[in-house]
């Protein structure tokens, strides 16, 4: 059974940051960003970049064999390669440039970016207790232990909750139980990370989706939407939208 991760949209981004010397500033004059609306996007060919084009077929075969759906490779923001593979989930419609696909856990970077924007706008303090935004009783812990969990711990997955509970995706208080002091143990635990959306919403004074649309989606020209999948909130978009964000 193919890994879910390998079924996600895959993007390799080669930008001006890939320079000969790490001490050289990026040449912003060479960076390109597509218009916020429409399908226009400048391209550049692998041949013009002096790349080994003979290796491209084997790369595409590797991607397809590992369940990749959409692949874009950028150089300084311009598209060098763009390929789509296979069918959608129903197996009836070819996967293409306009097909929405789920980001899975890659969507966490969207949430983290929005949290940073909220802090930059002085709406959110990532070092503050989560209780400042969600109120008391958002966990099953004692008030003192609960107050020790900060937004930073959510962002770094170091809240100290017991991730071996029956449903560690569930954000209900009874599933957020103490295991270790926050900041002392890392665990890939979705529930406290999902609650970041409520933290950001409380800090911004509007819904998470509205704040996301106004601060990220409208600024980058991304398309897509957040959709509930069980207890998780998952982002769906086109491959090009991931490239716009990257």
One Martini backbone bead per residue (centre of mass of N, CA, C, O) as a GRO file, in nm:
protein
  246
    1UNK     BB    1   0.093   0.037   0.025
    2UNK     BB    2   0.085   0.356  -0.026
    3UNK     BB    3   0.189   0.636   0.079
    4UNK     BB    4   0.037   0.921   0.160
    5UNK     BB    5   0.273   1.112   0.114
    6UNK     BB    6   0.319   1.011  -0.188
    7UNK     BB    7   0.019   1.128  -0.268
    8UNK     BB    8   0.104   1.396  -0.264
    9UNK     BB    9   0.189   1.690  -0.341
   10UNK     BB   10   0.479   1.774  -0.536
   11UNK     BB   11   0.743   2.014  -0.457
   12UNK     BB   12   1.006   2.180  -0.627
   13UNK     BB   13   1.213   2.454  -0.514
   14UNK     BB   14   1.401   2.683  -0.717
   15UNK     BB   15   1.582   2.950  -0.605
   16UNK     BB   16   1.782   3.222  -0.529
   17UNK     BB   17   1.892   3.071  -0.268
   18UNK     BB   18   2.049   2.895  -0.486
   19UNK     BB   19   2.367   2.971  -0.429
   20UNK     BB   20   2.702   2.978  -0.412
   21UNK     BB   21   2.671   3.194  -0.177
   22UNK     BB   22   2.547   3.247   0.148
   23UNK     BB   23   2.644   3.566   0.149
   24UNK     BB   24   2.462   3.624  -0.077
   25UNK     BB   25   2.226   3.808  -0.193
   26UNK     BB   26   1.938   3.810  -0.328
   27UNK     BB   27   1.805   3.842  -0.658
   28UNK     BB   28   1.513   4.010  -0.687
   29UNK     BB   29   1.506   4.071  -1.000
   30UNK     BB   30   1.468   3.744  -1.065
   31UNK     BB   31   1.207   3.732  -0.931
   32UNK     BB   32   0.892   3.552  -0.956
   33UNK     BB   33   0.534   3.638  -0.976
   34UNK     BB   34   0.232   3.566  -1.030
   35UNK     BB   35  -0.059   3.653  -1.085
   36UNK     BB   36  -0.343   3.657  -0.879
   37UNK     BB   37  -0.482   3.613  -1.158
   38UNK     BB   38  -0.518   3.352  -1.333
   39UNK     BB   39  -0.289   3.140  -1.553
   40UNK     BB   40  -0.045   3.299  -1.554
   41UNK     BB   41   0.299   3.161  -1.614
   42UNK     BB   42   0.611   3.163  -1.619
   43UNK     BB   43   0.876   3.016  -1.816
   44UNK     BB   44   1.137   2.758  -1.820
   45UNK     BB   45   1.385   2.569  -1.953
   46UNK     BB   46   1.604   2.319  -1.900
   47UNK     BB   47   1.794   2.386  -2.136
   48UNK     BB   48   1.850   2.693  -2.056
   49UNK     BB   49   1.986   2.580  -1.771
   50UNK     BB   50   2.164   2.314  -1.825
   51UNK     BB   51   2.017   2.057  -1.788
   52UNK     BB   52   1.955   1.711  -1.747
   53UNK     BB   53   1.724   1.585  -1.966
   54UNK     BB   54   1.780   1.270  -1.955
   55UNK     BB   55   1.660   1.251  -1.645
   56UNK     BB   56   1.351   1.307  -1.657
   57UNK     BB   57   1.204   1.035  -1.710
   58UNK     BB   58   1.302   0.901  -1.440
   59UNK     BB   59   1.167   1.104  -1.255
   60UNK     BB   60   0.873   1.061  -1.347
   61UNK     BB   61   0.866   0.761  -1.281
   62UNK     BB   62   0.918   0.787  -0.978
   63UNK     BB   63   0.671   0.957  -0.910
   64UNK     BB   64   0.452   0.761  -1.015
   65UNK     BB   65   0.536   0.506  -0.847
   66UNK     BB   66   0.483   0.699  -0.567
   67UNK     BB   67   0.194   0.861  -0.606
   68UNK     BB   68   0.201   1.111  -0.760
   69UNK     BB   69   0.004   1.390  -0.874
   70UNK     BB   70   0.179   1.665  -0.842
   71UNK     BB   71   0.436   1.856  -1.035
   72UNK     BB   72   0.665   2.121  -0.942
   73UNK     BB   73   0.924   2.326  -1.094
   74UNK     BB   74   1.125   2.594  -0.978
   75UNK     BB   75   1.281   2.907  -1.108
   76UNK     BB   76   1.251   3.198  -0.970
   77UNK     BB   77   0.922   3.121  -1.006
   78UNK     BB   78   0.951   2.955  -1.257
   79UNK     BB   79   0.845   2.719  -1.477
   80UNK     BB   80   0.996   2.406  -1.567
   81UNK     BB   81   0.793   2.193  -1.434
   82UNK     BB   82   0.473   2.011  -1.526
   83UNK     BB   83   0.298   1.740  -1.363
   84UNK     BB   84   0.051   1.474  -1.409
   85UNK     BB   85  -0.111   1.200  -1.223
   86UNK     BB   86  -0.365   1.026  -1.276
   87UNK     BB   87  -0.642   1.002  -1.073
   88UNK     BB   88  -0.883   1.049  -0.886
   89UNK     BB   89  -1.061   0.911  -0.630
   90UNK     BB   90  -1.271   0.783  -0.848
   91UNK     BB   91  -1.119   0.716  -1.132
   92UNK     BB   92  -1.249   0.930  -1.374
   93UNK     BB   93  -1.059   1.186  -1.336
   94UNK     BB   94  -0.814   1.354  -1.440
   95UNK     BB   95  -0.535   1.476  -1.319
   96UNK     BB   96  -0.484   1.838  -1.270
   97UNK     BB   97  -0.452   2.180  -1.251
   98UNK     BB   98  -0.774   2.187  -1.126
   99UNK     BB   99  -0.715   1.995  -0.897
  100UNK     BB  100  -0.804   1.898  -0.589
  101UNK     BB  101  -0.591   1.862  -0.294
  102UNK     BB  102  -0.453   1.737  -0.013
  103UNK     BB  103  -0.215   1.841   0.236
  104UNK     BB  104  -0.238   1.754   0.503
  105UNK     BB  105   0.034   1.813   0.709
  106UNK     BB  106   0.129   2.053   0.528
  107UNK     BB  107  -0.092   2.252   0.650
  108UNK     BB  108   0.067   2.344   0.907
  109UNK     BB  109   0.220   2.579   0.769
  110UNK     BB  110  -0.027   2.762   0.747
  111UNK     BB  111  -0.084   2.791   1.047
  112UNK     BB  112   0.196   2.896   1.131
  113UNK     BB  113   0.195   3.147   0.951
  114UNK     BB  114  -0.059   3.277   1.076
  115UNK     BB  115   0.059   3.303   1.359
  116UNK     BB  116   0.288   3.496   1.276
  117UNK     BB  117   0.106   3.719   1.169
  118UNK     BB  118  -0.048   3.770   1.433
  119UNK     BB  119   0.206   3.858   1.586
  120UNK     BB  120   0.293   4.089   1.397
  121UNK     BB  121  -0.002   4.227   1.463
  122UNK     BB  122  -0.046   4.199   1.779
  123UNK     BB  123  -0.263   3.947   1.849
  124UNK     BB  124  -0.024   3.747   1.923
  125UNK     BB  125   0.129   3.528   2.178
  126UNK     BB  126   0.337   3.252   2.168
  127UNK     BB  127   0.417   3.274   2.494
  128UNK     BB  128   0.138   3.228   2.572
  129UNK     BB  129  -0.117   3.099   2.707
  130UNK     BB  130  -0.377   2.925   2.582
  131UNK     BB  131  -0.589   3.028   2.795
  132UNK     BB  132  -0.600   3.324   2.688
  133UNK     BB  133  -0.787   3.208   2.431
  134UNK     BB  134  -0.967   2.946   2.557
  135UNK     BB  135  -0.952   2.918   2.839
  136UNK     BB  136  -1.057   2.732   3.083
  137UNK     BB  137  -1.077   2.379   3.028
  138UNK     BB  138  -0.926   2.258   2.751
  139UNK     BB  139  -0.846   2.039   2.954
  140UNK     BB  140  -0.767   1.759   3.194
  141UNK     BB  141  -0.609   1.945   3.367
  142UNK     BB  142  -0.475   2.127   3.576
  143UNK     BB  143  -0.449   2.461   3.599
  144UNK     BB  144  -0.136   2.471   3.620
  145UNK     BB  145  -0.071   2.287   3.379
  146UNK     BB  146  -0.235   2.436   3.166
  147UNK     BB  147  -0.085   2.721   3.198
  148UNK     BB  148   0.199   2.600   3.079
  149UNK     BB  149   0.066   2.606   2.803
  150UNK     BB  150   0.170   2.718   2.494
  151UNK     BB  151   0.176   2.815   2.174
  152UNK     BB  152   0.460   2.711   2.125
  153UNK     BB  153   0.394   2.416   2.199
  154UNK     BB  154   0.202   2.374   1.969
  155UNK     BB  155   0.398   2.441   1.731
  156UNK     BB  156   0.621   2.212   1.854
  157UNK     BB  157   0.495   1.958   1.987
  158UNK     BB  158   0.531   2.021   2.340
  159UNK     BB  159   0.282   1.988   2.555
  160UNK     BB  160   0.264   1.688   2.712
  161UNK     BB  161   0.074   1.497   2.602
  162UNK     BB  162  -0.119   1.209   2.570
  163UNK     BB  163  -0.092   1.022   2.261
  164UNK     BB  164  -0.231   0.730   2.371
  165UNK     BB  165  -0.499   0.785   2.334
  166UNK     BB  166  -0.768   0.674   2.172
  167UNK     BB  167  -0.805   0.991   2.045
  168UNK     BB  168  -0.551   1.206   1.919
  169UNK     BB  169  -0.759   1.404   1.745
  170UNK     BB  170  -0.913   1.491   1.983
  171UNK     BB  171  -1.015   1.819   2.131
  172UNK     BB  172  -1.123   1.726   2.378
  173UNK     BB  173  -1.041   1.748   2.702
  174UNK     BB  174  -1.034   1.430   2.773
  175UNK     BB  175  -0.780   1.400   2.548
  176UNK     BB  176  -0.610   1.616   2.732
  177UNK     BB  177  -0.340   1.471   2.883
  178UNK     BB  178  -0.109   1.422   3.112
  179UNK     BB  179   0.263   1.345   3.101
  180UNK     BB  180   0.443   1.610   3.058
  181UNK     BB  181   0.619   1.868   3.058
  182UNK     BB  182   0.637   2.130   2.883
  183UNK     BB  183   0.917   2.104   2.655
  184UNK     BB  184   1.019   1.774   2.704
  185UNK     BB  185   0.824   1.660   2.464
  186UNK     BB  186   0.788   1.501   2.157
  187UNK     BB  187   0.478   1.491   1.950
  188UNK     BB  188   0.265   1.362   1.704
  189UNK     BB  189  -0.006   1.584   1.771
  190UNK     BB  190  -0.297   1.702   1.642
  191UNK     BB  191  -0.493   1.833   1.846
  192UNK     BB  192  -0.326   2.086   1.948
  193UNK     BB  193  -0.283   2.194   1.660
  194UNK     BB  194  -0.579   2.237   1.582
  195UNK     BB  195  -0.625   2.454   1.818
  196UNK     BB  196  -0.484   2.692   1.677
  197UNK     BB  197  -0.732   2.795   1.527
  198UNK     BB  198  -0.876   2.902   1.784
  199UNK     BB  199  -0.654   3.091   1.872
  200UNK     BB  200  -0.644   3.270   1.618
  201UNK     BB  201  -0.941   3.351   1.618
  202UNK     BB  202  -0.940   3.491   1.895
  203UNK     BB  203  -0.714   3.697   1.827
  204UNK     BB  204  -0.857   3.816   1.553
  205UNK     BB  205  -1.186   3.814   1.562
  206UNK     BB  206  -1.213   3.562   1.363
  207UNK     BB  207  -1.220   3.339   1.149
  208UNK     BB  208  -0.988   3.136   1.031
  209UNK     BB  209  -1.065   3.151   0.728
  210UNK     BB  210  -1.083   3.461   0.703
  211UNK     BB  211  -0.793   3.518   0.791
  212UNK     BB  212  -0.656   3.348   0.577
  213UNK     BB  213  -0.774   3.488   0.326
  214UNK     BB  214  -0.661   3.784   0.399
  215UNK     BB  215  -0.337   3.692   0.452
  216UNK     BB  216  -0.289   3.459   0.215
  217UNK     BB  217  -0.476   3.397  -0.024
  218UNK     BB  218  -0.500   3.700  -0.142
  219UNK     BB  219  -0.174   3.742  -0.158
  220UNK     BB  220  -0.115   3.474  -0.361
  221UNK     BB  221  -0.367   3.336  -0.532
  222UNK     BB  222  -0.495   3.120  -0.404
  223UNK     BB  223  -0.671   2.830  -0.368
  224UNK     BB  224  -0.931   2.690  -0.184
  225UNK     BB  225  -0.997   2.485   0.124
  226UNK     BB  226  -1.144   2.418   0.426
  227UNK     BB  227  -1.186   2.079   0.570
  228UNK     BB  228  -1.349   1.846   0.742
  229UNK     BB  229  -1.164   1.555   0.889
  230UNK     BB  230  -1.304   1.487   1.133
  231UNK     BB  231  -1.098   1.661   1.357
  232UNK     BB  232  -0.976   1.775   1.108
  233UNK     BB  233  -0.823   2.047   0.920
  234UNK     BB  234  -0.823   2.056   0.567
  235UNK     BB  235  -0.637   2.138   0.282
  236UNK     BB  236  -0.750   2.243  -0.046
  237UNK     BB  237  -0.577   2.228  -0.369
  238UNK     BB  238  -0.373   2.316  -0.599
  239UNK     BB  239  -0.059   2.289  -0.708
  240UNK     BB  240  -0.013   2.594  -0.767
  241UNK     BB  241  -0.083   2.688  -0.479
  242UNK     BB  242   0.163   2.569  -0.348
  243UNK     BB  243   0.365   2.731  -0.517
  244UNK     BB  244   0.274   3.009  -0.420
  245UNK     BB  245   0.349   2.965  -0.124
  246UNK     BB  246   0.655   2.871  -0.170
   0.00000   0.00000   0.00000
